[in-house]
Amino acid sequence: MTRNLNEVLAQLEERLGYEVTFDLIIRRLKVAHKQAALVFLDGFVNDVATIHIMRSLQTIPRMGITSGALEQLLQEYVPFFEVSIADSLEAGIDELLCGTMLLIIDGVSDLAVLDVRQYVTRGSEEPTLEKVTRGSRDGFVETALFNVNLIRRRIRDPNLRFESLKVGLRSKTDVVVGYIEDIADPSLVQEVKSRIEAVKRDAIPMGGKNLEEYILGTVFNPLPVTRYTERPDVAAAHLLEGHIVIIVDTTPFVLLVPVTVWHFTQHAEEYFQNPPVGTYLRWVRSSGILGSLVLLPLWYQLAVSANLPEWLAFIGPKDPGRLDLWFQLLLLEIGLDLIRMALIHTPDSLATSLGLVGAIILGDLAVSVGLFTGEAILYTAIVAICSFATPSIEFGNAIRLFRYVLFFGAVIAGWWGLGAALIIILLVFGLTKSFGIPYLWPLLPFDGPALLRVIFRYPIPQVAIRPRLTKPQDIRAQKKRNKGGR
């Protein structure tokens, strides 16, 4: 890079569109009686810190400044802790676009990078999707550094690592990979980093969701293979189990990998209740998830079947209605999804009115005119309640699609179609993996002690050290290593 200040500024102005983009600020000043300039993006820098730095720079006495002496000058005269050196214009532009401030001095080929960034951010609040009756009320925000702080506040382990990567040829989004060095599988950590570094795209505008599709290849399989969480305590608990946390800047949640199906059936509420109560809640929630999958197709098949035993004779509508039963159920399913989407796009002040219109007026009128039967609406409502009991929205949406598979299998081929669809779904679950971990582990492959931890909510004192999640072929060796902790 040239040592001439005017030439450097000319290149910066051309590359960044100075006087075209309004927020690029170039502030000329003198440092040690040499011409210099501060370059930054308006709104990103902390005004108070910047003023203090400018005062200190303007009081530096006359001295010879070379590239080698620049670091010494920063150490002695700049009262700030986050300073570094960029040895090329490209590196300096990358830092500038991240929000830092550049110090350019005439006759010096290196650039000083002053990290005086401040981001507009909201306060840490309890996530609306992961509320608990007890426990902390803080949640992740859109700034990656703050999210790291929330985790470090809970795990003060010197082996906790957070490695920073950049994704996006244009966006250069900060992505942080977090893990505990002596717990997480080193090969798994390297695999996660390699997949992130292999992303060669312009940007990931949707943050963590875009990154998931790049590194996990979720295309046709609806099952989520990473768990989202907005709770720092949940992320900390998974780190202690050997999981890896992926934090994407501008995203108010983190990604947890690897995961199994059982991670989507558990909730933090279970660990803020006594073990028997937590176990009961887990069983009820798991029953609700299973019911949301099979209840509606099973009820339909029983309702249209002939020669039911007496104890099942009550199943099925006495008045079939004006539409075929399968078409009624299909319309009700689609109608519920429409109500969900409408509620998302409706202002809070009108959401209650929309709920009353959709759930009471339309439903009551539809039964009155004979369009739907009461039983069809009843069982659809029960399935909707079971769906809302699913802690993960992504897993709940996957279950909804699988319910359609079971439903159409029953409509097309009866019991045989229902059985064939169920086998297909079980195969999808069995063949799905998350970074090499089978989706149904510890059920398949079978691991008894680990499966008991899934079925029961263990008392915290009995979970001294959780087993490290690792590759299935290493499960036996892992159990021996962690035998004392179990």
C-alpha positions as MATLAB code, in Angstrom:
seq = 'MTRNLNEVLAQLEERLGYEVTFDLIIRRLKVAHKQAALVFLDGFVNDVATIHIMRSLQTIPRMGITSGALEQLLQEYVPFFEVSIADSLEAGIDELLCGTMLLIIDGVSDLAVLDVRQYVTRGSEEPTLEKVTRGSRDGFVETALFNVNLIRRRIRDPNLRFESLKVGLRSKTDVVVGYIEDIADPSLVQEVKSRIEAVKRDAIPMGGKNLEEYILGTVFNPLPVTRYTERPDVAAAHLLEGHIVIIVDTTPFVLLVPVTVWHFTQHAEEYFQNPPVGTYLRWVRSSGILGSLVLLPLWYQLAVSANLPEWLAFIGPKDPGRLDLWFQLLLLEIGLDLIRMALIHTPDSLATSLGLVGAIILGDLAVSVGLFTGEAILYTAIVAICSFATPSIEFGNAIRLFRYVLFFGAVIAGWWGLGAALIIILLVFGLTKSFGIPYLWPLLPFDGPALLRVIFRYPIPQVAIRPRLTKPQDIRAQKKRNKGGR';
ca = [
       0.000    0.000    0.000;
       1.229    3.479   -0.815;
       2.547    5.724    1.953;
       0.963    8.872    0.500;
      -2.121    9.911    2.457;
      -3.880   11.610   -0.452;
      -3.428    8.568   -2.692;
      -4.803    6.256   -0.016;
      -7.815    8.498    0.563;
      -8.407    8.749   -3.188;
      -8.519    4.938   -3.450;
     -10.876    4.730   -0.488;
     -13.168    7.405   -1.914;
     -13.322    5.607   -5.249;
     -13.896    2.160   -3.758;
     -16.528    3.256   -1.221;
     -18.339    5.936   -3.217;
     -17.422    8.976   -1.137;
     -19.906   11.849   -1.541;
     -22.310    9.381   -3.140;
     -22.983    7.383   -0.009;
     -23.813    9.896    2.699;
     -22.597    7.951    5.750;
     -18.889    7.686    4.865;
     -17.004   10.234    6.995;
     -13.385   11.310    6.429;
     -12.051   13.566    9.205;
      -8.646   15.102    8.548;
      -6.364   16.008   11.449;
      -2.693   16.164   12.413;
      -0.903   13.408   14.299;
       2.645   14.223   15.460;
       2.620   17.187   13.064;
       1.851   14.851   10.156;
      -1.223   14.909    7.987;
      -3.632   12.133    8.971;
      -7.266   11.157    8.610;
      -9.892    9.201   10.471;
     -12.266    7.219    8.233;
     -15.465    5.678    9.575;
     -19.121    5.044    8.847;
     -21.465    7.437   10.572;
     -23.613    5.825   13.238;
     -21.296    2.878   13.890;
     -18.740    4.624   16.123;
     -19.090    5.598   19.761;
     -18.971    9.403   19.836;
     -17.445    9.736   23.319;
     -14.651    7.228   22.666;
     -13.905    8.806   19.280;
     -13.598   12.309   20.811;
     -11.161   11.049   23.461;
      -9.052    9.326   20.802;
      -8.951   12.468   18.636;
      -7.807   14.574   21.595;
      -5.028   12.129   22.378;
      -3.865   11.966   18.751;
      -3.676   15.752   18.463;
      -1.458   16.029   21.542;
       1.268   13.688   20.220;
       4.554   15.612   19.940;
       6.538   15.825   16.743;
       8.192   12.479   16.092;
       9.211   10.248   13.240;
       6.493    7.744   12.533;
       7.223    4.659   10.477;
       5.301    1.453    9.991;
       7.322   -0.141   12.749;
       6.693    2.787   15.109;
       2.945    2.885   14.498;
       2.207    0.105   16.966;
       4.337    1.838   19.603;
       2.479    5.101   18.979;
      -0.860    3.359   19.505;
       0.353    1.766   22.720;
       1.681    4.999   24.204;
      -0.746    7.661   23.026;
      -4.088    6.071   22.198;
      -6.160    5.475   25.364;
      -8.160    2.633   23.955;
      -7.952   -1.140   24.326;
      -9.212   -2.495   20.983;
      -6.595   -1.426   18.453;
      -4.893   -3.402   15.695;
      -2.858   -2.947   12.519;
      -4.017   -3.614    8.935;
      -1.181   -4.068    6.457;
      -3.241   -3.719    3.270;
      -5.976   -1.493    1.937;
      -8.268   -4.480    1.343;
      -7.964   -5.542    4.969;
      -8.627   -1.982    6.073;
     -11.777   -1.724    3.936;
     -13.069   -4.998    5.349;
     -12.569   -3.678    8.884;
     -14.137   -0.327    8.000;
     -17.273   -1.998    6.619;
     -17.567   -3.961    9.860;
     -17.978   -0.632   11.654;
     -14.468    0.073   12.939;
     -12.559    3.332   12.432;
      -9.367    3.640   10.392;
      -6.454    5.933   11.236;
      -4.316    6.762    8.200;
      -1.080    8.744    8.660;
       0.879   10.275    5.819;
       4.158    8.429    5.229;
       2.981    5.231    6.984;
       1.976    2.267    4.814;
       0.021    0.450    7.548;
      -3.437    1.388    8.788;
      -4.466    1.610   12.433;
      -7.810   -0.040   13.162;
      -9.695    1.373   16.166;
     -12.668   -0.741   17.231;
     -14.983    1.944   18.610;
     -18.121    0.263   17.284;
     -21.517    0.582   18.847;
     -24.552   -1.169   17.420;
     -28.165   -0.239   17.834;
     -29.557   -3.123   19.848;
     -32.621   -3.964   21.882;
     -32.508   -5.133   25.459;
     -32.139   -8.778   26.373;
     -35.663  -10.058   26.950;
     -37.245  -13.431   27.596;
     -37.938  -15.246   24.307;
     -41.638  -15.486   23.535;
     -41.203  -19.006   22.104;
     -39.334  -20.456   25.108;
     -41.013  -18.994   28.164;
     -40.671  -20.671   31.560;
     -42.497  -20.150   34.845;
     -39.184  -19.901   36.699;
     -35.704  -19.113   35.510;
     -33.886  -16.264   33.832;
     -35.693  -13.693   31.716;
     -32.845  -12.821   29.387;
     -32.528  -13.951   25.794;
     -30.206  -13.628   22.845;
     -30.140  -10.412   20.826;
     -29.008   -9.511   17.303;
     -25.393   -8.710   18.278;
     -23.059  -11.720   18.291;
     -20.680  -10.282   20.927;
     -23.500   -9.744   23.413;
     -24.678  -13.323   22.859;
     -21.166  -14.585   23.580;
     -21.195  -12.576   26.820;
     -24.507  -14.111   27.867;
     -23.011  -17.592   27.484;
     -19.708  -16.743   29.173;
     -21.621  -15.372   32.140;
     -22.953  -18.896   32.689;
     -19.839  -20.915   31.813;
     -16.651  -19.469   33.292;
     -14.521  -22.256   31.927;
     -11.048  -21.434   30.551;
     -11.620  -24.163   27.944;
     -14.658  -22.414   26.472;
     -13.719  -21.339   22.958;
     -15.378  -18.937   20.519;
     -13.817  -18.878   17.060;
     -14.833  -16.099   14.680;
     -15.327  -16.717   10.954;
     -16.711  -14.582    8.137;
     -19.343  -15.764    5.661;
     -20.456  -13.969    2.516;
     -18.290  -12.523   -0.214;
     -20.215   -9.250    0.036;
     -21.858   -9.285    3.455;
     -18.853  -10.714    5.369;
     -21.186  -11.712    8.184;
     -19.539  -12.639   11.487;
     -20.177  -16.256   12.451;
     -18.953  -17.516   15.822;
     -18.398  -21.203   16.576;
     -18.532  -21.956   20.305;
     -17.510  -25.153   22.109;
     -15.770  -26.429   25.224;
     -12.395  -27.696   24.085;
     -12.012  -30.700   26.389;
     -15.645  -31.848   25.996;
     -16.564  -31.371   22.334;
     -15.341  -33.858   19.741;
     -12.381  -32.171   17.937;
     -13.251  -33.807   14.605;
     -16.808  -32.514   14.908;
     -15.563  -28.994   15.634;
     -13.331  -29.123   12.575;
     -16.169  -30.434   10.417;
     -18.448  -27.575   11.473;
     -15.758  -24.982   10.747;
     -14.930  -26.558    7.385;
     -18.555  -26.458    6.258;
     -18.914  -22.820    7.285;
     -15.684  -21.819    5.540;
     -16.845  -23.624    2.395;
     -19.838  -21.295    1.983;
     -19.020  -19.153   -1.055;
     -22.032  -16.920   -1.547;
     -22.598  -13.183   -1.674;
     -24.452  -12.991    1.630;
     -26.647  -14.734    4.188;
     -29.352  -12.065    4.594;
     -31.562  -14.297    6.746;
     -28.709  -15.021    9.129;
     -28.761  -18.351   10.899;
     -31.519  -19.855    8.756;
     -29.554  -19.244    5.539;
     -26.413  -20.683    7.118;
     -28.287  -23.819    8.190;
     -29.295  -24.592    4.618;
     -25.729  -24.120    3.395;
     -23.935  -26.252    6.004;
     -26.606  -28.904    6.634;
     -28.053  -29.349    3.147;
     -31.700  -29.346    4.257;
     -33.460  -29.588    0.878;
     -36.092  -32.333    0.679;
     -36.090  -33.689    4.227;
     -38.411  -31.549    6.399;
     -36.878  -32.759    9.675;
     -34.720  -30.086   11.351;
     -31.157  -31.255   11.962;
     -30.189  -28.303   14.123;
     -31.952  -26.873   17.128;
     -32.640  -23.168   17.431;
     -32.692  -21.574   20.846;
     -33.008  -18.013   22.091;
     -32.176  -18.904   25.702;
     -28.567  -18.560   26.925;
     -29.116  -21.168   29.662;
     -30.231  -23.746   27.076;
     -27.157  -23.004   24.938;
     -24.904  -23.327   27.999;
     -26.449  -26.681   28.947;
     -25.845  -28.036   25.438;
     -22.240  -26.830   25.447;
     -21.667  -28.817   28.639;
     -23.056  -31.889   26.866;
     -20.502  -31.605   24.058;
     -22.614  -29.790   21.505;
     -21.389  -26.937   19.320;
     -23.032  -23.520   19.303;
     -23.125  -21.456   16.095;
     -23.807  -17.746   16.604;
     -24.564  -15.599   13.567;
     -24.390  -11.818   13.873;
     -27.755  -10.055   13.315;
     -29.578  -13.241   14.407;
     -31.298  -13.384   17.827;
     -30.909  -17.144   18.179;
     -28.126  -19.697   18.049;
     -27.837  -23.035   16.265;
     -27.040  -26.171   18.263;
     -25.404  -29.141   16.528;
     -25.522  -32.085   16.430;
     -29.039  -32.971   17.570;
     -31.395  -35.925   17.712;
     -35.179  -36.107   17.557;
     -35.375  -36.061   21.359;
     -33.928  -32.564   21.544;
     -37.113  -31.269   19.935;
     -39.340  -32.923   22.545;
     -37.652  -31.301   25.566;
     -38.155  -27.861   27.071;
     -36.359  -25.782   29.678;
     -39.522  -25.774   31.811;
     -38.851  -29.414   32.729;
     -35.633  -28.429   34.513;
     -37.292  -25.621   36.466;
     -39.678  -28.151   38.047;
     -39.047  -31.074   40.389;
     -37.886  -34.291   38.662;
     -41.263  -36.112   38.946;
     -43.108  -33.061   37.635;
     -40.509  -32.559   34.907;
     -40.811  -36.195   33.867;
     -44.613  -35.912   33.763;
     -44.412  -32.780   31.620;
     -42.014  -34.534   29.263;
     -44.342  -37.508   28.873;
     -47.388  -35.300   28.269;
     -45.504  -33.219   25.723;
     -44.200  -36.311   23.925;
     -47.722  -37.765   23.853;
     -48.983  -34.521   22.342;
     -46.318  -34.621   19.628;
     -47.189  -38.241   18.799;
     -50.888  -37.359   18.799;
     -50.336  -34.455   16.411;
     -48.818  -36.954   13.971;
     -51.177  -39.942   14.066;
     -54.449  -38.879   15.740;
     -56.226  -37.303   12.768;
     -55.306  -39.967   10.127;
     -56.116  -42.737   12.614;
     -59.493  -41.215   13.532;
     -60.375  -40.788    9.859;
     -59.561  -44.400    9.067;
     -61.621  -45.622   12.025;
     -64.491  -43.306   11.090;
     -64.754  -44.688    7.549;
     -64.147  -48.304    8.539;
     -67.034  -50.742    8.826;
     -67.672  -53.370   11.490;
     -65.903  -51.576   14.334;
     -66.075  -53.332   17.728;
     -68.676  -52.041   20.154;
     -66.151  -50.159   22.297;
     -65.165  -48.131   19.197;
     -68.659  -47.734   17.759;
     -68.877  -44.108   18.952;
     -66.158  -43.081   16.465;
     -67.402  -41.400   13.326;
     -69.926  -38.651   12.630;
     -73.610  -39.579   12.812;
     -74.376  -36.880   10.225;
     -71.654  -37.077    7.517;
     -72.262  -33.507    6.283;
     -72.464  -32.200    2.747;
     -68.798  -32.834    1.959;
     -66.800  -36.047    2.075;
     -65.119  -36.544    5.437;
     -61.609  -36.533    4.000;
     -62.298  -33.256    2.204;
     -63.638  -31.714    5.417;
     -60.467  -32.644    7.288;
     -58.273  -31.321    4.486;
     -60.116  -27.976    4.434;
     -59.878  -27.712    8.220;
     -56.128  -28.371    8.162;
     -55.558  -25.738    5.481;
     -57.891  -23.338    7.282;
     -55.893  -23.657   10.523;
     -52.675  -22.891    8.659;
     -54.321  -19.840    7.089;
     -55.396  -18.613   10.533;
     -51.848  -19.095   11.848;
     -50.371  -17.100    8.983;
     -53.027  -14.406    9.298;
     -52.299  -14.031   13.024;
     -48.590  -13.586   12.282;
     -49.304  -10.769    9.835;
     -52.024   -9.140   11.943;
     -51.267   -6.278   14.385;
     -51.575   -7.243   18.046;
     -54.575   -4.959   18.518;
     -56.538   -6.928   15.901;
     -55.246  -10.450   16.617;
     -57.933  -11.199   19.218;
     -60.696  -10.187   16.820;
     -59.237  -12.374   14.085;
     -59.095  -15.326   16.477;
     -62.736  -14.886   17.400;
     -63.783  -14.650   13.767;
     -61.788  -17.703   12.687;
     -62.334  -19.994   15.644;
     -65.884  -19.193   16.775;
     -67.943  -17.485   14.089;
     -66.691  -19.406   11.046;
     -66.514  -22.717   12.886;
     -69.996  -22.405   14.404;
     -71.559  -21.307   11.136;
     -69.822  -24.089    9.196;
     -71.402  -26.691   11.501;
     -74.788  -24.983   11.430;
     -75.046  -25.032    7.644;
     -73.819  -28.618    7.505;
     -70.531  -27.902    5.751;
     -68.479  -29.591    8.492;
     -69.366  -32.136   11.130;
     -68.784  -31.347   14.778;
     -66.496  -34.324   15.267;
     -64.218  -33.273   12.395;
     -63.779  -29.848   13.966;
     -63.252  -31.407   17.415;
     -60.443  -33.749   16.373;
     -58.811  -31.102   14.209;
     -58.800  -28.765   17.229;
     -57.264  -31.486   19.425;
     -54.515  -32.032   16.854;
     -53.904  -28.263   16.713;
     -53.491  -28.166   20.515;
     -51.052  -31.090   20.325;
     -49.102  -29.230   17.657;
     -48.811  -26.142   19.851;
     -47.342  -28.350   22.607;
     -44.317  -29.039   20.385;
     -41.418  -26.889   21.714;
     -39.781  -26.470   18.294;
     -41.680  -24.704   15.521;
     -39.434  -26.324   12.899;
     -40.122  -29.812   14.236;
     -43.841  -29.049   14.534;
     -43.961  -28.002   10.864;
     -42.199  -31.221    9.850;
     -44.728  -33.251   11.846;
     -47.524  -31.391   10.046;
     -46.164  -32.447    6.643;
     -45.785  -36.051    7.806;
     -49.392  -35.936    9.039;
     -50.443  -35.108    5.480;
     -48.509  -38.166    4.270;
     -50.331  -40.419    6.741;
     -53.670  -38.798    5.962;
     -53.430  -39.206    2.180;
     -52.126  -42.741    2.634;
     -55.264  -43.574    4.616;
     -57.526  -41.802    2.095;
     -56.011  -43.566   -0.919;
     -55.397  -47.101    0.353;
     -57.065  -47.435    3.749;
     -55.248  -49.350    6.466;
     -52.602  -50.579    4.025;
     -51.892  -47.046    2.889;
     -51.738  -45.828    6.479;
     -49.271  -48.582    7.363;
     -47.111  -47.954    4.291;
     -46.993  -44.198    4.991;
     -46.013  -44.865    8.605;
     -43.153  -47.132    7.468;
     -41.923  -44.428    5.076;
     -41.933  -41.865    7.880;
     -40.043  -44.202   10.214;
     -37.459  -44.782    7.476;
     -37.005  -41.032    7.039;
     -36.443  -40.654   10.783;
     -34.070  -43.609   10.844;
     -31.967  -42.458    7.895;
     -31.680  -38.807    8.956;
     -28.398  -37.739   10.556;
     -27.068  -34.551   12.086;
     -23.302  -34.297   11.532;
     -23.090  -38.086   11.542;
     -25.279  -38.615   14.629;
     -28.337  -40.846   13.925;
     -31.575  -38.945   14.451;
     -33.099  -41.664   16.659;
     -30.057  -42.175   18.899;
     -30.051  -43.475   21.656;
     -32.994  -45.616   20.536;
     -31.283  -46.587   17.265;
     -28.484  -47.507   17.812;
     -29.589  -48.560   21.274;
     -27.921  -47.020   24.308;
     -29.826  -47.910   27.476;
     -28.433  -45.374   29.986;
     -28.684  -42.530   27.495;
     -32.243  -43.572   26.578;
     -33.263  -43.435   30.245;
     -32.085  -39.816   30.314;
     -34.446  -39.140   27.432;
     -37.420  -40.857   29.071;
     -36.924  -39.469   32.579;
     -35.949  -36.037   33.797;
     -32.996  -36.953   36.034;
     -32.323  -35.028   39.264;
     -29.529  -32.514   38.695;
     -27.181  -34.050   41.367;
     -27.307  -37.360   39.483;
     -26.248  -35.630   36.298;
     -22.821  -34.621   37.543;
     -21.209  -34.728   34.100;
     -23.376  -35.341   31.079;
     -22.091  -37.831   28.501;
     -20.342  -36.308   25.524;
     -22.348  -36.570   22.331;
     -20.101  -38.297   19.856;
     -20.131  -40.708   16.964;
     -22.156  -43.915   17.430;
     -19.146  -46.161   16.972;
     -17.531  -44.466   19.956;
     -20.511  -44.869   22.285;
     -19.110  -47.856   24.171;
     -15.783  -46.178   24.822;
     -17.598  -43.001   25.786;
     -19.777  -44.824   28.319;
     -16.678  -46.229   29.992;
     -15.076  -42.792   30.174;
     -18.192  -41.212   31.653;
     -19.231  -44.080   33.893;
     -18.350  -42.150   37.019;
     -20.333  -39.133   35.861;
     -23.461  -41.148   35.238;
];
